[in-house]
Amino acid sequence: RGSPRATPHRRWPLTPHATKGEEAAPTGNPGHKPQSSILNTDAEDETGEVKYSKTNDVVVVENLRSVVKQIQDLKALLNPEILAIMSVYFVQGILGLSSLATTFFLKDEMHLSPAEMAALTGITSLPWVIKPLYGFISDTVPLFGYRR
């Protein structure tokens, strides 16, 4: 197809023998085969003459083949390692969603101010902040009589 700017006079659907300046024969003409929908695509050569027309059935079959090929490629890509990585990202996303729900719960139901919510979140995350430090210390010094 030519660019839309180059062929503003073009009207669809075109018959296989129509050129850029000609439009399709009206539907009532005896020799005219109506083309069923806008899925109809035409191929042109350098002169702009239509070489052939793809009917809806051909376009649908090509689209289905393309979808099947994409699904086959996706199956080849999804090995167990990739699925494990994808599930980790999914779980992280769900945890982020639950933290959003927690924020709204604290704001709407508990009627906490932003400063109170920040303090509560800081206090509840304190064990996770201390955990690496505790791990390094317990690896070198026996704490409470135990060494990891």
C-alpha positions in Angstrom: 0.0 0.0 0.0 1.1 3.5 -0.6 1.3 5.9 2.2 -2.0 7.6 3.2 -0.5 11.0 2.3 0.4 9.9 -1.2 -3.0 8.4 -2.1 -5.8 10.4 -0.4 -8.2 9.6 -3.3 -8.1 5.8 -2.8 -11.3 4.2 -1.8 -11.8 0.6 -0.4 -12.4 -2.1 -1.3 -10.5 -2.3 -4.6 -10.9 -5.0 -7.1 -7.7 -7.0 -8.0 -7.5 -5.0 -11.3 -8.1 -1.5 -9.9 -5.2 1.0 -9.8 -4.7 3.9 -7.5 -7.0 6.3 -9.4 -9.8 3.8 -9.9 -12.3 2.6 -7.4 -14.1 -0.7 -7.2 -17.1 -1.4 -9.3 -20.4 -0.9 -7.5 -21.9 -3.9 -5.7 -24.8 -4.1 -8.2 -22.6 -4.8 -11.2 -22.8 -8.4 -12.5 -19.0 -8.9 -12.9 -18.2 -7.6 -9.4 -17.3 -9.9 -6.6 -17.9 -8.0 -3.3 -15.1 -8.2 -0.8 -16.5 -9.0 2.6 -14.8 -6.7 5.1 -12.1 -4.3 6.1 -9.7 -7.2 6.9 -9.1 -7.4 3.1 -5.5 -6.5 2.3 -4.0 -5.7 -1.1 -0.5 -6.0 -2.3 0.9 -3.6 -4.8 4.0 -3.4 -7.0 6.2 -0.3 -7.5 3.7 1.2 -9.9 0.9 1.1 -7.4 -1.1 -1.6 -9.3 -2.8 -4.1 -7.2 -1.3 -7.6 -7.9 -3.6 -9.7 -5.7 -6.1 -9.4 -2.9 -6.1 -11.5 0.3 -9.6 -12.4 1.3 -10.8 -12.6 4.9 -10.3 -16.3 5.2 -6.7 -16.1 4.1 -6.0 -13.2 6.6 -7.7 -15.1 9.4 -5.7 -18.3 8.7 -2.5 -16.3 8.6 -3.3 -14.6 11.9 -4.1 -18.0 13.5 -0.8 -19.4 12.2 1.0 -16.4 13.7 -0.7 -16.9 17.1 0.1 -20.6 17.1 3.8 -19.9 16.3 3.9 -17.3 19.1 2.4 -19.9 21.6 5.0 -22.5 20.5 7.8 -20.0 21.0 6.5 -19.1 24.4 6.3 -22.8 25.4 10.0 -23.2 24.4 10.9 -20.2 26.5 9.0 -21.2 29.6 11.3 -23.8 31.2 11.1 -24.6 35.0 13.9 -22.1 35.8 12.1 -19.2 34.1 8.8 -20.2 35.7 10.4 -20.1 39.2 11.8 -16.7 38.5 8.4 -15.5 37.3 6.7 -16.9 40.4 9.1 -15.0 42.7 8.3 -11.7 40.9 4.6 -12.6 41.2 4.8 -13.1 44.9 6.8 -9.9 45.3 4.0 -8.0 43.4 1.3 -9.6 45.6 3.2 -8.5 48.8 3.4 -5.0 47.4 -0.4 -5.1 46.9 -0.9 -6.3 50.5 1.2 -3.4 51.8 -1.1 -1.0 49.9 -4.1 -2.6 51.6 -2.4 -2.3 55.0 -1.7 1.4 54.4 -5.4 2.1 53.6 -6.5 0.0 56.6 -4.2 2.0 58.9 -5.4 5.3 57.4 -9.2 4.6 57.0 -10.1 2.1 59.7 -7.5 2.9 62.4 -7.6 6.7 61.7 -3.8 7.0 62.1 -2.0 10.1 60.9 0.9 9.8 58.4 3.4 10.3 61.3 1.8 7.5 63.3 1.7 5.2 60.3 5.4 5.9 59.7 6.3 5.1 63.3 4.3 1.9 63.3 5.8 0.8 60.0 9.3 1.6 61.3 8.8 -0.4 64.5 7.4 -3.4 62.7 10.3 -3.5 60.2 12.9 -3.1 62.9 13.5 -6.9 63.3 14.2 -7.2 59.5 16.7 -4.4 59.8 18.5 -6.0 62.8 18.4 -9.6 61.4 21.6 -9.3 59.1 23.6 -7.7 61.9 22.4 -10.4 64.3 23.5 -13.0 61.8 27.0 -11.6 61.4 27.4 -11.4 65.2 26.0 -14.9 65.9 28.4 -16.4 63.3 31.4 -15.1 65.2 30.4 -14.9 68.8 28.2 -17.5 70.6 25.0 -15.6 71.7 23.1 -17.2 74.6 25.4 -20.2 74.4 24.6 -21.0 70.7 26.6 -20.6 67.6 25.2 -20.9 64.1 
